[in-house]
């Protein structure tokens, strides 16, 4: 007898067409298109036998075909992220995470964080959220451009979790059906879960467009071929073409527009400005305790980074408005990122009094502000910056900070990294384990922060071009393997974890694409 999950998967394949059609209908474009086509075919002189050809010509000449293709593309992207509507046949929790032992680990992690949030209020003697007084609101309004200065420089609060805590949680997830007796101990990684990951051959095929034979120019404003190619893509207005362009890198001056198109965002719409104003009003009106963690993270990490310190005030504004954005919860509804909840009125561990907290459902952790920093080179306007960041985080980076068996999640990336390193450099893997410098310990922060703060900002953006282009985070694991291989000569001389870490301390001078190509295609 087939399992409910198997039945669900087969039915899912049969419902893709229906899902796409319904998505187009819900967009409002279908009704608009029907109205325009009806008016067109009812014109005098249009014969019944010419209706089909007239319809095709009208859709193409008016540019409606581009809108339809973009809607279909967005529907397929959402289908890949959320699944088909038939997910209601299984429990939402089971869809988010099908493996029982991973769901148990998720719950343990959430309980730990929930307790930290609820205890935080008690520790500092302040409510988790309260309405600001009129005087406070006016003070913040006047100081909005430098809002971070309104918070204490030396805040006693600590991040709710740091990368090492997340790594420990991942290492504690054990697959009861996974046995390692047949695997050499010196080739076993620290992750004890058999997450479905791709082999080196599969990764090479997936990233075939990164082959050295394909032109990969680090595009600048002075590269005429790159600019001309980008101009054609932007003029056509097709989202898939913009994503395809990202595979070979975006011109610096056009990156904002190319990314926006690839992500399905219309940055020229007034709604982004209105949303930012609404969220700004929420920040001014409500004092959310976790804002202090956001501000401290920015002051401690961003303010001390040579590449990003000039954007400190902008990042404060983006992060605080993001914290108040309740639409983020809806965007992550079908992902493994369950919204965090906390008790109101100081009633710790009473589920009847729990609400989604903070408003966006994402607990601030050490380094969250790093994901905004490189984007400051992409867009100058704060409202557009918030829109791009929200899209990037909800589509990609949220998977780096939650426990799930999804191959795109941090658990899957860790497995992929260990598998690729064993395939490519087994002797290096064995040496690092011998000196008790687990390879994953050396690269975990790179993965969990998507290399921000480690690589030069221009290289981070080139790396993120490929994340968008291939719609995958796998390239983070590939780059981590590439860097270890590049520094292999030094690492073989290391005799301890601290020495190995010192040899990987400064990687800002490295170039992303040559390293990735070296690992994938040699």
C-alpha positions as CSV (number, residue, x, y, z in Angstrom):
1,X,0.0,0.0,0.0
2,X,1.4,3.4,-1.0
3,X,2.0,6.0,1.6
4,X,0.1,9.3,1.7
5,X,3.3,11.1,0.8
6,X,3.7,8.9,-2.4
7,X,0.1,9.5,-3.4
8,X,0.6,13.2,-2.8
9,X,3.7,13.3,-5.1
10,X,1.9,11.6,-8.0
11,X,-1.1,13.9,-7.6
12,X,1.2,16.8,-7.5
13,X,2.6,16.1,-11.0
14,X,-0.9,15.9,-12.3
15,X,-1.9,19.3,-10.9
16,X,0.9,21.5,-12.1
17,X,-1.1,22.7,-15.1
18,X,-4.1,23.5,-12.9
19,X,-1.9,25.3,-10.4
20,X,-0.4,27.5,-13.2
21,X,-3.8,28.3,-14.7
22,X,-5.2,29.2,-11.3
23,X,-2.2,31.4,-10.6
24,X,-2.8,33.4,-13.8
25,X,-6.5,33.7,-13.1
26,X,-5.8,35.0,-9.5
27,X,-3.4,37.6,-10.8
28,X,-6.2,39.6,-12.5
29,X,-4.4,39.4,-15.8
30,X,-6.8,36.8,-17.2
31,X,-9.8,39.0,-16.8
32,X,-8.0,42.0,-18.2
33,X,-6.7,39.9,-21.2
34,X,-10.2,38.5,-21.8
35,X,-11.7,42.0,-21.9
36,X,-9.1,43.3,-24.3
37,X,-9.3,40.3,-26.6
38,X,-13.1,40.4,-26.7
39,X,-13.0,44.1,-27.7
40,X,-10.4,43.3,-30.4
41,X,-12.2,40.3,-32.0
42,X,-15.5,42.2,-32.0
43,X,-14.1,44.9,-34.2
44,X,-15.7,45.3,-37.6
45,X,-13.9,43.3,-40.3
46,X,-12.7,40.5,-38.1
47,X,-14.0,37.2,-39.5
48,X,-14.6,34.1,-37.4
49,X,-11.9,32.2,-39.2
50,X,-9.4,35.0,-38.4
51,X,-10.1,35.1,-34.6
52,X,-7.2,32.8,-33.6
53,X,-4.6,34.6,-35.7
54,X,-6.0,38.0,-34.6
55,X,-5.7,36.9,-31.0
56,X,-2.1,35.8,-31.4
57,X,-1.1,39.0,-33.2
58,X,-2.8,41.2,-30.7
59,X,-1.2,39.5,-27.7
60,X,2.3,39.7,-29.2
61,X,2.1,43.3,-30.5
62,X,0.7,44.6,-27.1
63,X,3.3,42.9,-25.0
64,X,0.8,40.8,-23.2
65,X,2.7,37.7,-24.1
66,X,5.6,38.8,-21.9
67,X,3.2,39.3,-19.0
68,X,1.7,35.9,-19.4
69,X,5.1,34.2,-19.7
70,X,6.3,36.0,-16.6
71,X,3.3,35.0,-14.6
72,X,3.8,31.3,-15.7
73,X,7.5,31.6,-14.7
74,X,6.6,33.0,-11.3
75,X,4.0,30.3,-10.7
76,X,6.5,27.6,-11.5
77,X,9.0,29.2,-9.1
78,X,6.3,29.4,-6.4
79,X,5.3,25.8,-7.2
80,X,8.9,24.7,-6.6
81,X,8.9,26.6,-3.3
82,X,5.4,25.9,-1.9
83,X,4.3,22.8,-3.7
84,X,0.9,22.3,-5.4
85,X,-2.4,23.1,-3.7
86,X,-2.9,19.3,-3.0
87,X,-0.5,19.7,0.0
88,X,-3.7,20.0,1.9
89,X,-4.0,16.2,1.6
90,X,-1.2,15.9,4.2
91,X,-0.7,17.9,7.3
92,X,1.1,21.2,6.8
93,X,3.8,20.1,9.3
94,X,4.4,16.9,7.4
95,X,4.7,18.9,4.1
96,X,7.1,21.4,5.6
97,X,9.3,18.5,6.9
98,X,8.5,14.9,5.9
99,X,11.1,13.3,8.2
100,X,9.9,12.6,11.8
101,X,13.3,12.8,13.4
102,X,14.1,16.1,11.7
103,X,10.7,17.5,12.8
104,X,11.6,16.5,16.3
105,X,14.9,18.4,16.0
106,X,13.1,21.4,14.7
107,X,10.7,21.4,17.6
108,X,13.6,21.1,20.1
109,X,15.3,24.1,18.4
110,X,12.2,26.2,18.4
111,X,11.5,25.4,22.1
112,X,15.0,26.5,23.0
113,X,14.6,29.8,21.1
114,X,11.1,30.4,22.4
115,X,12.3,30.0,25.9
116,X,15.2,32.5,25.2
117,X,12.8,35.0,23.8
118,X,10.3,34.7,26.7
119,X,13.1,34.8,29.3
120,X,14.6,37.9,27.7
121,X,11.7,40.0,28.7
122,X,11.9,38.8,32.3
123,X,15.7,39.3,32.4
124,X,15.7,43.0,31.4
125,X,12.4,43.7,33.1
126,X,10.7,45.0,29.9
127,X,7.7,43.7,27.9
128,X,8.4,42.0,24.6
129,X,6.4,44.7,22.8
130,X,4.7,48.0,23.8
131,X,3.4,51.1,22.3
132,X,5.8,54.1,22.3
133,X,4.7,57.3,23.9
134,X,4.1,60.4,21.8
135,X,7.4,61.9,22.9
136,X,9.3,58.7,21.9
137,X,7.7,58.6,18.5
138,X,8.5,62.2,17.8
139,X,12.1,61.7,18.9
140,X,12.6,58.7,16.6
141,X,10.9,60.5,13.7
142,X,13.3,63.3,14.0
143,X,16.3,60.9,14.3
144,X,15.1,58.4,11.7
145,X,18.1,59.0,9.4
146,X,20.4,58.0,12.3
147,X,18.0,55.9,14.2
148,X,20.7,53.5,15.5
149,X,22.0,56.4,17.7
150,X,18.8,56.2,19.7
151,X,19.8,52.8,21.1
152,X,22.5,52.2,23.7
153,X,26.0,51.4,22.4
154,X,26.7,48.8,25.1
155,X,23.6,46.7,25.3
156,X,23.8,43.8,27.7
157,X,21.6,41.6,25.5
158,X,23.1,38.7,23.5
159,X,22.0,37.3,20.1
160,X,19.4,34.6,20.4
161,X,21.7,32.2,18.6
162,X,25.1,32.2,17.0
163,X,26.4,30.0,14.1
164,X,28.2,27.6,16.5
165,X,24.9,26.9,18.3
166,X,23.1,26.2,15.0
167,X,25.9,23.8,14.0
168,X,25.6,21.9,17.3
169,X,21.9,21.6,16.7
170,X,22.6,20.2,13.2
171,X,25.1,17.7,14.6
172,X,22.6,16.5,17.1
173,X,20.2,15.4,14.3
174,X,20.7,11.7,13.8
175,X,19.0,9.6,11.2
176,X,18.0,6.3,13.0
177,X,18.2,4.5,9.7
178,X,21.7,5.7,8.8
179,X,24.5,3.3,9.6
180,X,28.2,4.2,9.0
181,X,29.8,0.8,9.8
182,X,30.8,0.4,6.1
183,X,32.2,3.9,5.8
184,X,35.9,4.6,6.8
185,X,35.9,6.6,10.0
186,X,38.4,9.1,8.6
187,X,36.0,9.9,5.7
188,X,32.9,10.4,7.9
189,X,31.6,13.9,8.3
190,X,29.9,15.3,11.4
191,X,26.5,15.4,9.8
192,X,24.7,12.1,10.6
193,X,21.7,12.6,8.3
194,X,21.5,11.2,4.8
195,X,20.0,14.3,3.1
196,X,19.5,13.9,-0.6
197,X,22.4,15.8,-2.2
198,X,23.9,15.8,-5.7
199,X,27.1,14.0,-6.7
200,X,30.1,15.8,-8.1
201,X,28.9,14.7,-11.6
202,X,25.4,16.1,-11.0
203,X,26.8,19.4,-9.7
204,X,29.0,19.7,-12.7
205,X,26.1,19.2,-15.0
206,X,23.9,21.6,-13.0
207,X,26.5,24.3,-13.3
208,X,27.7,23.6,-16.8
209,X,27.1,27.3,-17.7
210,X,30.0,28.1,-15.4
211,X,32.5,26.2,-17.5
212,X,35.6,28.2,-18.5
213,X,34.6,27.9,-22.1
214,X,31.6,30.1,-21.4
215,X,32.4,33.8,-21.2
216,X,32.3,35.0,-17.6
217,X,33.3,38.6,-17.6
218,X,33.3,40.5,-14.3
219,X,31.1,43.0,-15.9
220,X,31.8,46.7,-15.5
221,X,30.2,49.9,-16.9
222,X,33.0,49.9,-19.6
223,X,32.2,46.4,-21.0
224,X,30.2,47.2,-24.2
225,X,29.3,43.6,-25.0
226,X,28.0,42.9,-21.5
227,X,26.1,46.1,-21.5
228,X,24.5,45.5,-24.8
229,X,23.5,41.9,-23.8
230,X,22.0,43.3,-20.6
231,X,20.1,46.0,-22.4
232,X,18.5,43.5,-24.7
233,X,17.4,41.4,-21.7
234,X,15.9,44.3,-19.9
235,X,14.1,45.6,-23.0
236,X,12.4,42.2,-23.5
237,X,11.2,42.1,-19.9
238,X,11.2,38.3,-19.5
239,X,12.0,37.1,-16.0
240,X,13.6,33.8,-17.2
241,X,16.1,35.7,-19.4
242,X,17.1,37.9,-16.5
243,X,17.7,34.8,-14.4
244,X,19.7,33.3,-17.2
245,X,21.9,36.5,-17.5
246,X,22.7,36.2,-13.8
247,X,24.4,32.8,-14.5
248,X,27.3,34.6,-16.2
249,X,27.3,37.7,-14.0
250,X,25.6,41.1,-14.0
251,X,26.9,44.5,-14.9
252,X,27.5,46.6,-11.8
253,X,25.2,49.4,-13.0
254,X,22.4,47.2,-14.1
255,X,22.5,44.6,-11.3
256,X,19.5,46.1,-9.5
257,X,17.2,46.0,-12.5
258,X,18.4,42.5,-13.6
259,X,17.9,41.1,-10.1
260,X,14.5,42.7,-9.7
261,X,13.4,41.2,-13.0
262,X,14.8,37.8,-12.1
263,X,13.1,37.9,-8.8
264,X,9.8,39.1,-10.3
265,X,9.9,42.5,-8.6
266,X,8.6,45.8,-10.1
267,X,10.7,48.4,-8.3
268,X,9.0,51.3,-10.1
269,X,5.7,50.6,-8.5
270,X,4.6,53.0,-5.8
271,X,3.5,50.1,-3.5
272,X,7.1,49.5,-2.4
273,X,7.4,53.1,-1.2
274,X,4.0,52.9,0.5
275,X,5.0,49.6,2.2
276,X,8.2,51.1,3.5
277,X,6.3,54.1,4.9
278,X,3.8,51.8,6.6
279,X,6.5,49.7,8.2
280,X,8.3,52.9,9.3
281,X,5.2,54.0,11.0
282,X,5.0,50.7,12.8
283,X,8.6,51.0,14.0
284,X,7.8,54.5,15.3
285,X,4.6,53.4,17.0
286,X,5.7,50.1,18.6
287,X,8.7,49.3,20.7
288,X,9.7,45.6,20.0
289,X,12.3,44.4,22.4
290,X,14.2,42.4,19.8
291,X,14.9,45.7,18.0
292,X,17.8,46.1,20.4
293,X,19.3,42.8,19.1
294,X,19.0,44.1,15.6
295,X,20.7,47.4,16.4
296,X,23.4,45.7,18.4
297,X,24.1,43.3,15.5
298,X,24.5,46.2,13.1
299,X,26.7,48.2,15.5
300,X,29.0,45.3,16.3
301,X,29.4,43.7,12.9
302,X,28.5,46.2,10.2
303,X,30.1,49.3,11.9
304,X,33.4,47.4,12.1
305,X,33.5,46.2,8.5
306,X,35.6,48.3,6.1
307,X,33.3,47.5,3.2
308,X,29.9,48.2,4.8
309,X,30.4,50.7,7.7
310,X,29.3,53.6,5.6
311,X,25.8,52.0,5.2
312,X,25.2,51.6,8.9
313,X,22.3,54.0,9.1
314,X,20.6,52.6,6.0
315,X,21.0,49.0,7.3
316,X,19.4,50.0,10.6
317,X,16.4,51.3,8.8
318,X,16.0,48.3,6.5
319,X,16.4,45.8,9.4
320,X,14.0,47.5,11.7
321,X,11.3,47.8,9.1
322,X,11.9,44.2,8.1
323,X,11.4,43.1,11.7
324,X,7.9,44.7,11.6
325,X,6.9,43.2,8.2
326,X,4.1,40.7,8.9
327,X,3.9,39.7,5.2
328,X,7.2,37.8,5.7
329,X,5.3,35.2,7.8
330,X,2.9,34.5,4.8
331,X,5.8,34.2,2.4
332,X,7.4,31.6,4.5
333,X,4.1,29.7,5.3
334,X,5.0,26.6,3.4
335,X,8.8,26.5,4.2
336,X,10.5,24.8,7.1
337,X,10.9,28.2,8.7
338,X,8.0,28.0,11.1
339,X,7.2,31.4,12.6
340,X,8.5,31.8,16.1
341,X,6.1,32.5,18.9
342,X,6.4,34.0,22.3
343,X,4.2,34.4,25.3
344,X,2.4,37.7,25.9
345,X,1.9,39.3,29.3
346,X,5.0,37.5,30.7
347,X,3.2,34.2,30.7
348,X,6.1,31.9,30.0
349,X,5.4,28.5,28.4
350,X,1.7,29.0,28.2
351,X,0.7,28.2,24.6
352,X,-2.7,29.8,25.0
353,X,-1.0,33.2,25.3
354,X,1.5,32.8,22.5
355,X,1.6,35.1,19.4
356,X,3.9,35.3,16.4
357,X,6.9,37.3,17.6
358,X,8.6,39.3,16.3
359,X,6.0,40.5,13.8
360,X,7.9,39.0,10.8
361,X,8.4,35.6,12.6
362,X,12.2,35.6,12.2
363,X,14.3,35.7,15.3
364,X,17.3,38.0,15.1
365,X,20.5,36.0,15.2
366,X,24.2,36.9,15.0
367,X,24.9,38.2,11.5
368,X,21.4,38.7,10.2
369,X,22.3,42.3,9.2
370,X,25.1,41.0,7.0
371,X,22.6,39.9,4.4
372,X,21.5,43.5,3.8
373,X,25.1,44.9,3.6
374,X,26.1,43.8,0.0
375,X,22.7,44.9,-1.3
376,X,23.5,48.5,-0.4
377,X,25.8,48.4,-3.4
378,X,22.8,47.3,-5.5
379,X,20.2,50.0,-4.7
380,X,20.5,53.4,-3.1
381,X,16.8,53.9,-2.2
382,X,16.0,52.4,1.1
383,X,12.5,51.2,0.1
384,X,13.8,49.3,-2.9
385,X,16.6,47.9,-0.8
386,X,14.1,46.5,1.7
387,X,12.0,45.0,-1.2
388,X,15.1,43.3,-2.7
389,X,16.3,42.1,0.7
390,X,12.9,40.6,1.7
391,X,12.7,38.8,-1.7
392,X,16.3,37.4,-1.4
393,X,15.8,36.4,2.3
394,X,12.4,34.7,1.9
395,X,13.4,32.9,-1.3
396,X,17.0,31.9,-0.5
397,X,18.8,32.9,2.7
398,X,16.1,31.8,5.2
399,X,17.1,28.2,4.4
400,X,20.5,28.9,5.9
401,X,19.1,29.4,9.4
402,X,16.6,26.7,10.0
403,X,16.8,22.9,10.4
404,X,15.3,20.9,7.6
405,X,15.9,18.0,5.3
406,X,15.5,20.2,2.3
407,X,18.6,19.9,0.1
408,X,18.7,23.7,-0.2
409,X,18.7,24.1,3.6
410,X,21.8,24.5,5.7
411,X,21.7,20.8,6.7
412,X,21.7,19.8,3.0
413,X,24.5,22.3,2.2
414,X,26.6,20.8,5.0
415,X,26.1,17.3,3.6
416,X,26.9,18.5,0.1
417,X,30.1,20.2,1.3
418,X,31.4,17.1,3.1
419,X,30.4,14.8,0.1
420,X,32.2,17.1,-2.4
421,X,35.3,17.5,-0.3
422,X,35.6,13.7,0.2
423,X,35.1,13.2,-3.6
424,X,37.6,15.9,-4.6
425,X,40.2,15.8,-1.8
426,X,40.0,12.7,0.4
427,X,43.5,13.1,1.7
428,X,42.8,16.7,2.8
429,X,39.6,15.6,4.5
430,X,41.5,12.8,6.3
431,X,44.3,15.1,7.4
432,X,41.9,17.7,8.8
433,X,40.1,15.1,10.8
434,X,43.4,13.7,12.0
435,X,44.3,17.0,13.6
436,X,40.7,17.4,14.9
437,X,39.9,20.2,12.6
438,X,36.6,19.1,11.2
439,X,36.3,20.6,7.7
440,X,32.7,21.7,8.4
441,X,33.9,23.6,11.5
442,X,36.2,25.6,9.2
443,X,33.6,26.7,6.7
444,X,30.3,26.8,8.6
445,X,30.3,30.5,9.0
446,X,31.0,31.0,5.3
447,X,27.9,28.9,4.5
448,X,25.5,30.4,7.2
449,X,26.4,34.0,6.2
450,X,26.6,33.3,2.5
451,X,30.3,34.5,2.5
452,X,29.4,38.1,3.5
453,X,32.1,39.6,5.6
454,X,34.6,37.1,4.4
455,X,34.9,37.8,0.6
456,X,35.2,41.3,-0.9
457,X,31.7,42.8,-1.5
458,X,32.1,42.7,-5.3
459,X,32.8,39.0,-5.1
460,X,29.8,38.4,-2.8
461,X,27.6,40.0,-5.4
462,X,29.1,37.9,-8.2
463,X,28.4,34.8,-6.1
464,X,24.8,35.9,-5.4
465,X,24.4,36.5,-9.2
466,X,24.8,32.7,-9.6
467,X,22.5,32.0,-6.6
468,X,19.7,33.9,-8.4
469,X,20.6,32.6,-11.9
470,X,20.6,28.9,-10.9
471,X,17.9,29.4,-8.2
472,X,20.0,27.4,-5.8
473,X,22.3,27.8,-2.8
474,X,24.5,24.8,-3.8
475,X,27.2,27.0,-5.1
476,X,28.0,28.1,-1.5
477,X,29.1,24.6,-0.7
478,X,31.0,24.3,-4.0
479,X,32.9,27.5,-3.2
480,X,33.7,26.4,0.3
481,X,35.3,23.2,-1.1
482,X,37.2,25.3,-3.7
483,X,38.7,27.5,-1.0
484,X,39.9,24.6,1.1
485,X,41.5,23.0,-2.0
486,X,43.1,26.3,-2.9
487,X,44.7,26.5,0.5
488,X,45.4,22.8,0.7
489,X,49.2,23.2,0.7
490,X,49.0,25.3,3.8
491,X,46.3,23.2,5.5
492,X,48.4,20.1,5.1
493,X,51.0,21.8,7.3
494,X,48.5,22.6,10.0
495,X,48.7,20.5,13.3
496,X,45.6,21.8,15.1
497,X,42.2,23.4,14.5
498,X,43.5,26.9,15.5
499,X,46.3,26.7,13.0
500,X,43.9,25.6,10.2
501,X,41.5,28.4,11.1
502,X,44.4,30.9,11.0
503,X,45.3,29.8,7.5
504,X,41.7,30.5,6.3
505,X,41.4,33.8,8.3
506,X,41.7,36.2,5.3
507,X,40.1,35.2,2.1
508,X,39.0,38.7,0.9
509,X,41.6,38.6,-1.9
510,X,40.1,35.5,-3.5
511,X,38.1,35.5,-6.7
512,X,34.9,33.5,-6.8
513,X,34.6,32.2,-10.4
514,X,38.2,30.9,-11.0
515,X,38.0,28.9,-7.8
516,X,34.6,27.4,-8.6
517,X,35.6,26.6,-12.1
518,X,38.8,24.9,-10.8
519,X,36.8,22.7,-8.5
520,X,34.0,21.8,-10.9
521,X,35.9,21.3,-14.1
522,X,39.4,20.0,-13.4
